Amino acid sequence: MHNLENKVCQSCKKDFVIEPDDFIFYEKNKLPVPVWCPECRQRDRILIRNFKTLYKRNSDKSGKSIISMYSAKAPFPVWSHEEWWSDDWDAKTYGRDVDFSKPIFSQIKSLWDAVPRYAVINTRSENCIYSNGVLNAKNCYFVFGCVDAEECAYGHIVWNSKDCVDGLYVFKSEFCYECVDVLGSYNVLYSQECEDCNNCIGLFDCKGCSNCIGCVGLRQKSNYIFNKPVEKIEIDEFLKEHPLHDLKKISMILEKQEELRKKIPQRFFFGSHNTNVSGNHIYNAKNVHYAFDVKSGEDSKYIFTCRQAIDSYDISFTADIELGYQNAHCVGRNIMGSHVCVNCTDTYYSDNCTNCHNIFGCEGLKSAEYCILNRQCTKEEYEKMLPKLIDHMRQTGEWGWYYPKQMLPFAYNESIVNEYFPMTKEEALISGYRWEDDIPRTKGQTTIKYEELPKNPELFSNDLVNHVLECGKCKSNYRLTTQEIMFYKRFKVAIPGECFNCRHERRMKSRNVRVLFPGNCAKCNAEFKTSYNSNQQKQYKIYCEQCYQQEMV
């Protein structure tokens, strides 16, 4: 029986803990005990993901202009989505033999640089050319990390939703705008941490509410303004006096909501329908720990953005995974050390593979089985080689770790990692990461000032797509689409005065970080682990679950 063991991270030098259940997981799966803390493991794992830095470049196959997450400087061929998924080529032709005199990671990197990659991750989706990290989606624009969504725009991690614009972590919702961490909601605007709400504006931590404005902590309430009950006619009168297209009125609503937040107790944790969990934004889970943004799970740990995780550790940006370890954006069972392996099983250290089974160190395979470094093997050959490969990786110190950062295709500021673990250029370079100075941005092409746009949404027309606007914050240019203009007109909201990147950055900063801090209940002083840091715990009344249930529910 193992005891809790304290360790010092070999990367950031901070203390972290290996718990008894962790040892059981590592021993059961014959994995080494981590020498990096959960934050550093997550940071280096999501360095492989570029969601929203898009380039215009030419396809290395046809020469046609394409939108790509890879710049023209990428060391490997980049093809359009249609070219990559066509049947006129086979990634197995790039197969090669294993050289046991060399580390496996260096051989995988050599394969990576040879096999063509698709320009954007756009799996089983339709008309989502300007989105990335998309699975089973339709007519989505500038949505990054989009699963089973339709007619959505300008978002990050928008799953099972429809007609949502400017959303961050939106799940099973429809007609939501400027929402962060909203689940199962309909026609909810400018809200955060809400579940099962409808026809609401400017809420925080509300559940089952309808026709409410500027409220905090309500449960199953209707017709409230700033946490006070009102008649339905007063809601209508308030909206006439405070039209949604007037950004000053929206700011006022959100400022009053923030004042309420400082007075009303808040839970140390957001989630529901759980048993024995720790982290934040966890739902329908059992025995899931140190996890963030998990919609369903069981017996898993260190899970970061996952729709369902079962018996898995160290998973990031994944739909559904079982028996997974050190993966990003994978869907399937028994997958290890891999990236964008969809509907795969028994997969090791592979990348961009679909409908594959029993593969090791592969790149770009489709509907393949028993392959090593893209070379086709017989079942007998594969089963004989697999333990040899694992033993070799143990000897070289590679087994059980994710790809080294030097292998990964993106600079720190191109990747999603810079949004969850921000660094300056100097900090990134000192830490051994690359930095890209030529991130696509357009300036100086403005055709109309924001102040000159129509203020009344009834006057919004498709002619606005012909104009180029200037972001009020970063001064970059941006344009409007017909899809969003019609949305703004329907919900009578103002045209945004900032570009998508700045709007997204603002929403990201509104969320708690993915770290657990020690805390004490503001009422009973009970100890807990929370994503609220020490300053936030002074700013807000953070309650343990028991005290919150007694006072607020």
C-alpha positions as CSV (number, residue, x, y, z in Angstrom):
1,M,0.0,0.0,0.0
2,H,1.5,3.3,-1.1
3,N,1.5,6.4,1.1
4,L,1.1,10.0,-0.2
5,E,4.4,11.2,-1.6
6,N,5.6,14.8,-2.0
7,K,7.6,15.6,-5.1
8,V,9.3,18.7,-6.6
9,C,8.4,19.3,-10.3
10,Q,11.5,19.0,-12.5
11,S,10.2,21.8,-14.7
12,C,8.7,24.6,-12.5
13,K,10.3,23.4,-9.2
14,K,7.0,23.7,-7.4
15,D,5.8,21.0,-4.9
16,F,3.2,18.5,-6.0
17,V,1.7,15.3,-4.6
18,I,1.4,11.7,-5.8
19,E,-1.5,10.1,-4.0
20,P,-2.1,6.4,-3.2
21,D,-4.7,6.1,-6.0
22,D,-2.3,7.6,-8.4
23,F,0.3,4.9,-7.7
24,I,-2.3,2.3,-8.2
25,F,-3.2,3.7,-11.7
26,Y,0.5,4.0,-12.7
27,E,1.3,0.5,-11.5
28,K,-1.8,-1.1,-13.1
29,N,-0.9,0.5,-16.5
30,K,2.9,0.0,-16.1
31,L,3.6,3.7,-16.3
32,P,6.4,5.7,-14.6
33,V,5.5,8.0,-11.8
34,P,5.4,11.6,-13.1
35,V,8.3,13.9,-12.4
36,W,6.4,17.0,-13.6
37,C,3.5,18.6,-11.8
38,P,-0.1,18.5,-13.2
39,E,0.1,22.1,-14.5
40,C,3.4,21.5,-16.3
41,R,2.1,18.2,-17.8
42,Q,-1.0,19.9,-19.0
43,R,0.9,22.9,-20.3
44,D,3.3,20.9,-22.5
45,R,0.5,18.6,-23.6
46,I,-1.7,21.4,-25.0
47,L,1.2,23.0,-26.7
48,I,0.4,20.6,-29.5
49,R,-3.0,22.4,-30.0
50,N,-3.5,25.5,-32.1
51,F,-7.1,26.3,-32.1
52,K,-7.6,29.8,-33.4
53,T,-4.3,31.1,-35.0
54,L,-5.2,30.7,-38.7
55,Y,-3.0,31.4,-41.7
56,K,-3.8,31.9,-45.4
57,R,-1.3,29.7,-47.4
58,N,-1.1,27.4,-50.3
59,S,-1.8,23.7,-50.3
60,D,1.4,21.7,-50.8
61,K,-0.6,19.3,-53.0
62,S,-2.6,21.5,-55.4
63,G,-1.1,24.9,-54.8
64,K,-4.6,26.3,-54.1
65,S,-5.0,29.0,-51.4
66,I,-6.3,27.4,-48.1
67,I,-7.0,28.4,-44.5
68,S,-4.6,26.5,-42.2
69,M,-3.6,26.2,-38.6
70,Y,-0.1,25.7,-40.0
71,S,1.9,28.6,-41.5
72,A,3.8,28.2,-44.7
73,K,6.9,27.6,-42.6
74,A,5.7,24.2,-41.4
75,P,8.3,21.4,-42.0
76,F,5.6,19.0,-43.3
77,P,3.2,19.1,-46.3
78,V,-0.1,20.7,-45.6
79,W,-3.1,19.9,-47.7
80,S,-6.7,21.1,-47.8
81,H,-9.4,19.2,-45.9
82,E,-10.8,17.7,-49.2
83,E,-7.3,16.7,-50.5
84,W,-6.3,15.0,-47.3
85,W,-9.5,13.0,-47.0
86,S,-9.5,11.9,-50.7
87,D,-8.9,8.3,-51.6
88,D,-6.0,9.0,-54.0
89,W,-3.2,8.6,-51.4
90,D,-2.4,6.3,-48.5
91,A,-0.3,7.4,-45.5
92,K,1.1,3.8,-45.3
93,T,3.3,4.6,-48.2
94,Y,5.4,6.7,-45.8
95,G,5.9,3.7,-43.5
96,R,9.4,2.9,-42.2
97,D,11.1,0.3,-40.1
98,V,11.9,0.9,-36.4
99,D,15.6,1.7,-35.7
100,F,16.3,0.4,-32.1
101,S,19.5,2.3,-32.0
102,K,17.6,5.6,-31.9
103,P,15.0,7.1,-29.6
104,I,11.4,6.5,-30.7
105,F,10.4,10.2,-30.5
106,S,13.1,11.1,-33.1
107,Q,11.7,8.5,-35.5
108,I,8.2,9.7,-34.9
109,K,9.3,13.3,-35.6
110,S,10.9,12.1,-38.9
111,L,7.6,10.5,-39.9
112,W,5.6,13.6,-38.9
113,D,7.7,15.8,-41.2
114,A,7.1,13.5,-44.2
115,V,3.3,12.7,-44.0
116,P,0.8,15.3,-45.2
117,R,-1.4,16.9,-42.7
118,Y,-4.9,18.5,-43.1
119,A,-5.0,22.3,-42.9
120,V,-7.6,22.4,-40.1
121,I,-9.2,19.7,-37.9
122,N,-12.6,19.5,-39.4
123,T,-14.0,16.0,-38.9
124,R,-17.4,14.9,-40.2
125,S,-18.4,18.6,-40.4
126,E,-20.0,20.8,-43.0
127,N,-19.3,24.4,-43.9
128,C,-16.9,25.1,-41.0
129,I,-13.9,26.2,-43.1
130,Y,-13.0,29.0,-40.7
131,S,-13.2,26.9,-37.6
132,N,-10.8,24.4,-36.1
133,G,-11.0,21.5,-33.7
134,V,-14.4,20.7,-35.1
135,L,-16.3,17.4,-34.9
136,N,-19.8,16.7,-36.2
137,A,-20.6,20.4,-36.7
138,K,-22.5,22.3,-39.3
139,N,-22.4,26.0,-40.5
140,C,-20.1,27.2,-37.7
141,Y,-17.8,30.2,-38.1
142,F,-14.8,31.0,-36.0
143,V,-15.6,28.4,-33.4
144,F,-12.6,26.5,-32.0
145,G,-13.2,23.3,-30.2
146,C,-16.7,22.6,-31.5
147,V,-18.5,19.3,-31.1
148,D,-22.0,18.5,-32.3
149,A,-22.8,22.1,-32.9
150,E,-24.8,24.0,-35.6
151,E,-25.0,27.6,-36.7
152,C,-22.6,28.9,-34.0
153,A,-20.0,31.6,-34.3
154,Y,-17.1,33.1,-32.4
155,G,-16.6,30.6,-29.7
156,H,-14.3,28.3,-27.9
157,I,-15.5,24.9,-26.6
158,V,-19.1,25.0,-27.9
159,W,-20.6,21.6,-27.7
160,N,-24.0,20.2,-28.5
161,S,-25.3,23.7,-29.1
162,K,-27.1,25.7,-31.8
163,D,-27.3,29.3,-32.8
164,C,-24.9,30.6,-30.1
165,V,-22.5,33.5,-30.7
166,D,-19.5,34.7,-28.6
167,G,-19.5,31.8,-26.2
168,L,-16.9,30.2,-24.0
169,Y,-17.6,26.7,-22.7
170,V,-21.2,26.6,-23.8
171,F,-22.9,23.2,-23.6
172,K,-26.4,22.0,-24.8
173,S,-27.6,25.5,-25.3
174,E,-29.4,27.5,-27.9
175,F,-29.6,31.2,-28.8
176,C,-27.0,32.3,-26.2
177,Y,-24.8,35.3,-26.6
178,E,-21.7,36.5,-24.7
179,C,-22.0,33.6,-22.3
180,V,-19.3,31.8,-20.3
181,D,-19.8,28.4,-18.7
182,V,-23.5,28.1,-19.6
183,L,-25.3,24.7,-19.8
184,G,-28.7,23.6,-21.0
185,S,-29.9,27.2,-21.5
186,Y,-32.0,29.0,-24.1
187,N,-31.9,32.7,-25.0
188,V,-29.5,33.7,-22.3
189,L,-27.3,36.8,-22.8
190,Y,-24.2,38.2,-21.0
191,S,-24.3,35.5,-18.4
192,Q,-21.8,33.2,-16.6
193,E,-22.0,30.0,-14.6
194,C,-25.6,29.3,-15.4
195,E,-27.6,26.1,-15.9
196,D,-31.0,25.4,-17.3
197,C,-32.0,29.1,-17.7
198,N,-34.0,30.8,-20.3
199,N,-34.8,34.3,-21.4
200,C,-32.3,35.9,-19.0
201,I,-29.7,38.7,-19.1
202,G,-26.6,39.3,-17.0
203,L,-26.8,36.4,-14.6
204,F,-24.1,34.7,-12.5
205,D,-24.5,31.3,-10.9
206,C,-28.2,30.9,-11.5
207,K,-30.0,27.6,-12.2
208,G,-33.5,26.9,-13.5
209,C,-34.3,30.6,-13.9
210,S,-36.4,32.5,-16.4
211,N,-37.0,36.1,-17.2
212,C,-34.3,37.3,-14.8
213,I,-31.9,40.3,-15.2
214,G,-28.7,41.0,-13.3
215,C,-29.2,38.3,-10.7
216,V,-26.7,36.1,-8.7
217,G,-27.2,32.8,-7.0
218,L,-30.9,32.2,-7.8
219,R,-32.5,28.8,-8.1
220,Q,-35.8,28.1,-9.9
221,K,-36.9,31.8,-10.0
222,S,-38.8,33.8,-12.5
223,N,-39.2,37.5,-13.0
224,Y,-36.4,38.9,-10.9
225,I,-34.3,42.0,-11.4
226,F,-31.1,42.3,-9.3
227,N,-32.3,39.5,-7.1
228,K,-35.6,41.2,-6.3
229,P,-39.0,39.7,-7.5
230,V,-41.0,41.8,-9.9
231,E,-44.0,41.5,-12.1
232,K,-43.5,40.4,-15.7
233,I,-44.5,43.9,-16.9
234,E,-41.6,45.4,-15.0
235,I,-39.2,43.2,-16.9
236,D,-40.6,44.5,-20.2
237,E,-40.4,48.1,-18.9
238,F,-36.8,47.6,-17.7
239,L,-35.8,46.4,-21.2
240,K,-37.4,49.4,-22.8
241,E,-35.5,51.7,-20.6
242,H,-32.3,49.6,-20.9
243,P,-32.2,48.4,-24.5
244,L,-29.7,45.7,-25.2
245,H,-28.0,47.6,-28.0
246,D,-26.9,50.3,-25.6
247,L,-23.6,49.0,-24.3
248,K,-23.6,51.5,-21.4
249,K,-26.8,49.9,-20.2
250,I,-25.3,46.4,-20.4
251,S,-22.2,47.6,-18.5
252,M,-24.5,49.0,-15.8
253,I,-26.3,45.6,-15.5
254,L,-23.1,43.7,-15.2
255,E,-21.6,46.2,-12.7
256,K,-24.7,45.8,-10.4
257,Q,-24.4,42.0,-10.8
258,E,-20.8,42.2,-9.7
259,E,-21.8,44.2,-6.6
260,L,-24.3,41.4,-5.8
261,R,-21.5,38.8,-6.2
262,K,-19.5,40.4,-3.5
263,K,-22.5,40.2,-1.1
264,I,-23.9,36.8,-1.9
265,P,-22.2,33.5,-1.0
266,Q,-20.6,31.5,-3.8
267,R,-19.8,27.8,-3.9
268,F,-16.2,26.9,-3.8
269,F,-16.8,24.7,-6.9
270,F,-19.1,24.8,-9.9
271,G,-20.8,21.5,-11.0
272,S,-23.7,19.2,-10.3
273,H,-24.8,15.5,-10.1
274,N,-21.4,14.5,-8.8
275,T,-20.0,12.0,-6.2
276,N,-16.5,12.5,-4.8
277,V,-15.0,15.0,-7.2
278,S,-12.5,17.9,-7.1
279,G,-11.7,20.6,-9.5
280,N,-14.2,23.0,-11.2
281,H,-17.0,22.7,-13.8
282,I,-17.6,19.0,-13.3
283,Y,-20.9,17.4,-14.0
284,N,-22.4,13.9,-13.9
285,A,-19.1,12.4,-12.5
286,K,-17.9,10.0,-9.9
287,N,-14.4,9.7,-8.5
288,V,-13.0,12.4,-10.8
289,H,-10.3,14.6,-9.3
290,Y,-8.2,17.6,-10.2
291,A,-10.4,18.0,-13.2
292,F,-11.8,21.1,-15.0
293,D,-14.5,21.4,-17.6
294,V,-15.7,17.8,-17.5
295,K,-19.3,17.0,-18.6
296,S,-19.3,13.3,-17.5
297,G,-16.7,11.0,-16.1
298,E,-15.7,8.2,-13.7
299,D,-12.5,7.1,-12.0
300,S,-10.3,9.7,-13.7
301,K,-7.9,12.5,-12.8
302,Y,-6.1,15.5,-14.3
303,I,-8.8,15.9,-16.9
304,F,-9.0,19.3,-18.7
305,T,-12.0,19.9,-21.1
306,C,-13.6,16.6,-21.8
307,R,-17.1,15.5,-22.6
308,Q,-16.7,12.1,-21.0
309,A,-13.7,10.5,-19.3
310,I,-13.6,7.0,-17.9
311,D,-10.5,5.4,-16.2
312,S,-8.3,8.1,-17.7
313,Y,-5.5,10.4,-16.5
314,D,-3.9,13.5,-18.1
315,I,-6.5,14.3,-20.8
316,S,-7.0,17.6,-22.6
317,F,-9.6,18.9,-25.1
318,T,-11.2,15.5,-25.8
319,A,-14.8,14.5,-26.5
320,D,-15.1,10.9,-25.1
321,I,-12.2,8.8,-23.8
322,E,-11.9,5.5,-21.9
323,L,-8.6,4.1,-20.6
324,G,-6.7,7.1,-21.9
325,Y,-3.4,8.6,-20.7
326,Q,-1.5,11.7,-21.8
327,N,-3.8,12.5,-24.8
328,A,-5.1,15.6,-26.5
329,H,-8.2,15.7,-28.7
330,C,-8.6,11.9,-28.9
331,V,-11.8,9.9,-29.0
332,G,-11.8,6.2,-28.3
333,R,-10.5,3.5,-25.9
334,N,-7.0,2.6,-24.6
335,I,-5.2,5.5,-26.2
336,M,-1.9,6.8,-24.9
337,G,0.4,9.7,-25.7
338,S,-1.6,10.6,-28.8
339,H,-3.2,13.6,-30.5
340,V,-6.3,13.8,-32.7
341,C,-6.9,10.1,-32.9
342,V,-10.6,9.8,-33.4
343,N,-12.6,6.5,-33.1
344,C,-9.4,4.7,-32.3
345,T,-8.6,1.8,-29.9
346,D,-5.3,0.4,-28.6
347,T,-3.4,3.4,-30.0
348,Y,0.1,4.6,-28.8
349,Y,2.0,7.7,-29.6
350,S,0.0,8.4,-32.8
351,D,-1.2,11.6,-34.4
352,N,-4.1,12.6,-36.8
353,C,-5.4,9.0,-37.2
354,T,-9.0,8.0,-37.7
355,N,-10.8,4.7,-37.2
356,C,-7.6,2.9,-36.4
357,H,-6.8,0.0,-34.1
358,N,-3.6,-1.4,-32.7
359,I,-1.2,1.2,-34.0
360,F,2.0,2.7,-32.7
361,G,3.8,5.8,-33.6
362,C,1.7,6.5,-36.7
363,E,0.7,9.7,-38.5
364,G,-2.3,10.3,-40.7
365,L,-3.7,6.8,-41.0
366,K,-7.3,6.2,-42.0
367,S,-9.1,2.9,-41.1
368,A,-5.9,1.0,-40.5
369,E,-4.9,-1.7,-38.1
370,Y,-1.6,-3.3,-36.9
371,C,0.7,-0.5,-38.0
372,I,4.0,0.7,-36.6
373,L,5.5,4.0,-37.9
374,N,2.9,3.7,-40.7
375,R,4.3,0.4,-41.8
376,Q,1.7,-2.4,-42.2
377,C,2.3,-5.4,-40.0
378,T,0.6,-8.7,-39.5
379,K,-1.2,-9.2,-36.3
380,E,1.6,-11.6,-35.1
381,E,4.3,-9.1,-36.1
382,Y,2.6,-6.3,-34.3
383,E,2.0,-8.2,-31.1
384,K,5.6,-9.3,-31.0
385,M,7.0,-5.8,-31.7
386,L,4.8,-3.8,-29.3
387,P,6.5,-5.0,-26.0
388,K,9.9,-4.5,-27.6
389,L,9.0,-0.9,-28.5
390,I,7.7,-0.3,-25.0
391,D,10.9,-1.7,-23.4
392,H,13.0,0.4,-25.8
393,M,11.1,3.5,-24.8
394,R,11.6,2.7,-21.1
395,Q,15.3,2.4,-21.7
396,T,15.5,5.7,-23.5
397,G,13.3,7.4,-20.8
398,E,10.5,8.1,-23.3
399,W,7.7,5.7,-22.2
400,G,4.9,7.3,-20.3
401,W,5.7,10.9,-21.2
402,Y,4.2,13.2,-23.8
403,Y,6.0,14.4,-26.9
404,P,8.9,16.7,-26.0
405,K,8.1,20.4,-26.7
406,Q,10.9,20.6,-29.3
407,M,8.9,18.1,-31.5
408,L,5.6,20.0,-31.4
409,P,4.6,22.1,-34.5
410,F,3.5,25.4,-32.9
411,A,5.2,28.3,-31.2
412,Y,4.0,29.1,-27.7
413,N,1.9,32.1,-28.8
414,E,0.4,30.2,-31.7
415,S,-0.9,27.4,-29.5
416,I,-3.9,27.3,-27.1
417,V,-1.4,26.9,-24.3
418,N,-0.8,30.7,-24.2
419,E,-4.4,31.3,-23.2
420,Y,-4.4,28.9,-20.3
421,F,-0.8,29.5,-19.2
422,P,0.1,33.0,-20.5
423,M,3.7,33.9,-21.0
424,T,5.6,36.8,-22.4
425,K,7.9,36.3,-25.3
426,E,10.9,36.5,-23.0
427,E,9.5,34.0,-20.5
428,A,8.6,31.5,-23.3
429,L,12.1,31.7,-24.8
430,I,13.8,31.3,-21.5
431,S,11.6,28.2,-20.8
432,G,12.7,26.6,-24.1
433,Y,9.6,27.4,-26.2
434,R,9.5,28.9,-29.6
435,W,7.8,32.3,-30.3
436,E,6.2,33.4,-33.6
437,D,6.6,37.1,-34.3
438,D,4.4,37.0,-37.5
439,I,1.0,36.1,-36.1
440,P,-1.7,37.1,-38.8
441,R,-3.2,40.4,-38.1
442,T,-4.5,43.2,-40.4
443,K,-4.3,46.9,-39.6
444,G,-4.9,50.1,-41.4
445,Q,-7.6,48.9,-43.7
446,T,-10.6,50.4,-41.9
447,T,-13.4,51.6,-44.1
448,I,-15.9,52.7,-41.4
449,K,-15.5,53.9,-37.8
450,Y,-17.4,52.0,-35.2
451,E,-19.2,55.2,-34.2
452,E,-20.6,55.5,-37.7
453,L,-22.4,52.1,-37.6
454,P,-26.2,52.1,-37.1
455,K,-27.1,51.9,-33.4
456,N,-30.6,50.6,-33.9
457,P,-30.5,46.9,-34.7
458,E,-33.5,47.3,-36.9
459,L,-31.2,49.2,-39.3
460,F,-28.6,46.4,-39.5
461,S,-28.3,45.1,-43.1
462,N,-26.2,42.7,-45.0
463,D,-24.4,45.7,-46.5
464,L,-22.3,45.8,-43.4
465,V,-20.3,42.8,-44.6
466,N,-18.6,45.1,-47.1
467,H,-17.0,47.2,-44.4
468,V,-13.8,46.7,-42.4
469,L,-13.8,47.7,-38.7
470,E,-11.1,48.5,-36.3
471,C,-10.9,46.8,-32.9
472,G,-11.3,49.4,-30.1
473,K,-8.7,47.6,-28.0
474,C,-5.9,46.2,-30.2
475,K,-6.6,48.3,-33.4
476,S,-6.6,45.2,-35.6
477,N,-9.1,45.0,-38.4
478,Y,-12.1,42.7,-38.4
479,R,-15.2,42.2,-40.5
480,L,-18.8,41.1,-39.9
481,T,-20.5,38.1,-41.5
482,T,-24.1,37.8,-42.6
483,Q,-24.7,35.1,-40.0
484,E,-23.7,37.4,-37.1
485,I,-25.5,40.5,-38.4
486,M,-28.8,38.6,-38.6
487,F,-28.1,37.3,-35.0
488,Y,-27.5,40.8,-33.7
489,K,-30.6,42.1,-35.4
490,R,-32.8,39.2,-34.1
491,F,-31.7,39.7,-30.5
492,K,-31.4,43.5,-30.7
493,V,-27.8,43.6,-29.4
494,A,-25.1,45.9,-30.5
495,I,-22.4,45.1,-33.0
496,P,-19.2,44.3,-31.1
497,G,-16.6,47.1,-31.0
498,E,-13.7,44.7,-30.5
499,C,-12.3,41.9,-32.7
500,F,-12.9,38.2,-31.8
501,N,-9.5,37.7,-30.3
502,C,-10.0,40.6,-27.8
503,R,-13.5,39.4,-27.0
504,H,-12.3,35.9,-26.4
505,E,-9.4,37.2,-24.2
506,R,-11.9,39.1,-22.1
507,R,-14.1,36.0,-21.6
508,M,-11.0,33.8,-20.8
509,K,-10.0,36.3,-18.0
510,S,-13.4,36.0,-16.5
511,R,-12.9,32.3,-15.6
512,N,-10.9,31.0,-12.7
513,V,-7.6,29.4,-13.5
514,R,-7.2,25.6,-13.7
515,V,-5.3,25.3,-10.4
516,L,-6.6,24.2,-7.0
517,F,-5.8,26.5,-4.1
518,P,-6.3,25.8,-0.4
519,G,-9.3,27.6,1.0
520,N,-11.5,28.0,4.0
521,C,-15.3,28.4,4.1
522,A,-16.2,32.0,4.8
523,K,-19.0,30.8,7.1
524,C,-17.8,27.6,9.0
525,N,-14.0,27.8,8.2
526,A,-14.0,24.3,6.8
527,E,-11.0,23.5,4.5
528,F,-11.4,22.8,0.8
529,K,-9.5,23.0,-2.5
530,T,-10.9,25.6,-4.8
531,S,-10.1,27.4,-8.1
532,Y,-10.6,30.7,-6.3
533,N,-7.2,32.1,-5.4
534,S,-6.4,33.8,-2.1
535,N,-7.3,37.3,-3.4
536,Q,-10.6,36.1,-4.8
537,Q,-11.4,34.4,-1.5
538,K,-11.0,37.8,0.2
539,Q,-13.1,39.5,-2.5
540,Y,-16.0,37.1,-2.5
541,K,-17.8,35.0,0.2
542,I,-16.7,31.5,-0.8
543,Y,-18.7,28.7,1.0
544,C,-18.2,25.0,1.3
545,E,-20.8,22.8,-0.2
546,Q,-22.7,22.2,3.0
547,C,-22.9,25.8,4.0
548,Y,-23.9,26.9,0.5
549,Q,-26.7,24.3,0.4
550,Q,-28.0,25.4,3.8
551,E,-28.0,29.1,3.0
552,M,-28.6,29.4,-0.7
553,V,-30.6,26.4,-1.9
